Amino acid sequence: MQLKVDKVFCLHHTPLIARHSRLTEFFKKTNLEVDWVTGYLPETITINECHQIMNQMITKKIIELPNTSMADNIDFAKMKSKNLVSLYKKQMFCIQEQVKNNYQYILILEDDVDTTDPMFNEVYLNSCIDEFKNADGDLLFVGTCCDLHSRNRSTYSHIRPEQTSRCAHMYIVKLGAAKTLLQHLPNISDAYDWKLNEIIKNESLKVWWVEPGIEQYGYASSLVGEVTGKEKNMEKK
């Protein structure tokens, strides 16, 4: 699979071994070359890095606290916010790599992207990318979830103009937009997709959604029976 981008990154939380195995098999089968991003584990995140996100999650009622005790609520919020900061920093690493290496376009995948979706193919994705480039867009959200679909009209066949992010498990970033994002991302003040929405609004970034988009992959709650896979860690030790 030869996509019309300069680099493909895949963000992966290493304890979720089944996801790595499934994705590795797909990448090998389709000859899609990716750089794995596996650092910034939750246990390495400090409370100072996540207190703003923790407050935002509680204020926006994004998480449902156990409410068994104040201590349980605080511990639960810390755990959730560390997970969000871990993912946020993986995302930011990709944007930093794009700017550092002058990649004109990058595709970022999270490890819950549904590679079994029939739309995950070279012809369809490159058609979407071509339209996005012709539209001179900044961010193209290929992934979708929670029944989020654009109802806006478009002169293009596969992409539609929007005002916000959609799902960050599969999206494309233009270099100019990456430079703008990096002016704001180091201030980790909210979950990544909410932060994107803030930047999109304040910087008037040109956002497009792919229709139909590619869904997230469904997982069983148990990870029993998964096999360890070999992976490339992009982060410096």
N, C-alpha and C positions, 0 to 999 in steps of 0.2 A: 504494500500500500504506500504510494507516494503522494503525500498531501502537499498542497501548495503553501506550506509554511516553512520557516527556517529551522524550527526546533519544536519537538514535542516533549513536554514534561509530564510525568505521572507521579502524583503525590500518593504516598503509601504509608499507612500506620503499620509498622512491622509486626505487632502481635496478631494481626488479622491475616493469618497465613493463607487461608483459602482464597482470599481476594488476590494475593500475589500470584498464586498458582494459576488461577483462572486467567488473569491478565497476561501472565508470561506466555501461556499457551496461545492466547489470541495474538499477541504481538509476534510470536514466532511464526504462527500460521500465515499471518498477513504480511510478514516482513516489514512491520511498522517499527521503526527505530525510535526508542524513547530513552530519555534520561530519567532515572528514578530519583525521587526526592524523598528521603526517609528520615532525615534528622529532626531536631526540635521535638523530641518526645515529651509528652505531658509531664513526666517526672522531673524533667530539667527546667520546667517553667517556674519562675518564682512568683510569689503572691503579689509582689510589686508590679509584675508584668500583666497580671490578669485582674486587678481589682476594678478597673474601669469597665471591663467587659462584664464582670460579675454584677456590678451595680446596674448596668444596662439590661442584662437578662432578667433581673428581678423586677426592675421598673416596667419593662415591656411585657412582663409575664410570659416570657418565652419558655421558661422552665417552670415545672410544677414542683415546688418544694415538698419534701416528705412531711414537714410540719409535726414531727414526733417530738422535737425539741429544738431550741435555738441552735445548739451545738450541731445537731444533725443537719439543719438547714444550711449552716455556714459551711460544713464539710462538703455537702452535696454541691453547693454553688461553687466552691473552690474546684472540685473535681471537674464539673462541667466547663467552667471557664478556662481551666488549664487545657482541656481538650480543644477548645475553640482557639486559644492562643497558639497551640501547637500547629493547627491547620492554617491559621492566619500567617504564621511565620514561614511555613512551607510555600504558601502562595506568594508572599513577598519575596522570598528567595528567587522564585522564577522570574518575577518582574525585574529584580536586580540583575540577574543573569542576562536577561534580554537587553537591558540598557548597556551593561558592561561589554557585551559581545556584538552590539549593534545589530541584533536580529530584527528584521523589519516586521515579521509576524511570528508569534508563537502560539501554540495550542497547549492549554493546560487541562490535564485530566486529573480527576480524583479517583481513588481506587474503587468507588462505588458506581462508576459509569457502566451502563448496560451495553457491553460489547456484543450481546446477542441481538440487539435491536437491528432489524434489517436495514435501517437507514445508516448504520455505521459501516459505510462502504466508500471506496475511493471516489466513485463517480458522483454520488450525491454530495459528499462533503466538499469536494473540489468545486462543484457547481455553486454551493453556498459561499465558499471562500471567494470565488470569482465575483459573485454579486456583491459581496461585502467590500472587496477592493474597489470595484467600480463605483460603489456608493461612497467611497472614501470614509468608511466608518472607523470608529475608534475601538469599540468592543463588540464582539459578536457572540451572543450566548446561544450555543448549540444545544446545551442540555436543558431539560425541563423536568419539573416534578410538581406534585400537588395540584395537578390539573391546571397549570399556568399556561395560557395560550394567548397570543396576540390577536386582537380583533381589528387591528389597524389595517388600512388599505396600503398597498404597495405596488409599485411598478415592476417589482421583481417577483420571480416565481417562488423563491424559497425563503426570503428574508423580509422582515417587517420592522419599521422604525418603532422604537419604544423609548421610555424615559427613565427606566430603572434597570438594574441587573435582574437576572432570573435565578438560575441555579449555577453555582460555581464548579460543578463537577465536570463541565466540558465547555470551554469558551476560548475565544481567540482575542489576542491583544495586539494592537498596532504599536509600533515603536514610539510614536509621538505620544500616544496615550500612556504608555508605560512610564515615560519621563514625567508626565503629569501626575500619575499615581504615586510615584516615588517622592513627590513633594509632600504627600500627606500620609502615606502608609506607615512610616516609622512611629507615628503617634497611634498606638494601639488602643483606641478609645471605644471600639464596638466590635461585634462579630464581623467577619470579613465581608459578607454580602451586604450587611447594613452599612459598613464603611464605604463600600463601592458606591452604594446609592447616594451617600453624602457627597462623595467626590464627583460623581456624575452630575449631580444637581449644581454644585457650586462651580464646577469647571465647564459646564455645558458640553459634556462629552457626547459624541454621536453614537448611540446605542442601537443595535439591531438584534432581533430574536429570529432564530431559525424556526420555521414551521413546515412540517412537523419536526419537533425537537427530539433529542435522544434522552430517554428516561434514565433514572437511577436503577441499579440492580438490586433485587430483593435478596436479603440474607436471612438464614435461620439464626436464632439467637445463640445456638451452641456452636462452638468451633471444634468440637471433638472430631478426631479422625483426619484433620487437615495435615498436609505434608509441607515441610519447610522447603522454600524455594531459594534460589541464589539470586542476589540482587546487587545492583550497583548503587552505591551511596554517593550522591553528588556533593554533599557537604564536606567541608574541610574539617578534619578532626581537631 
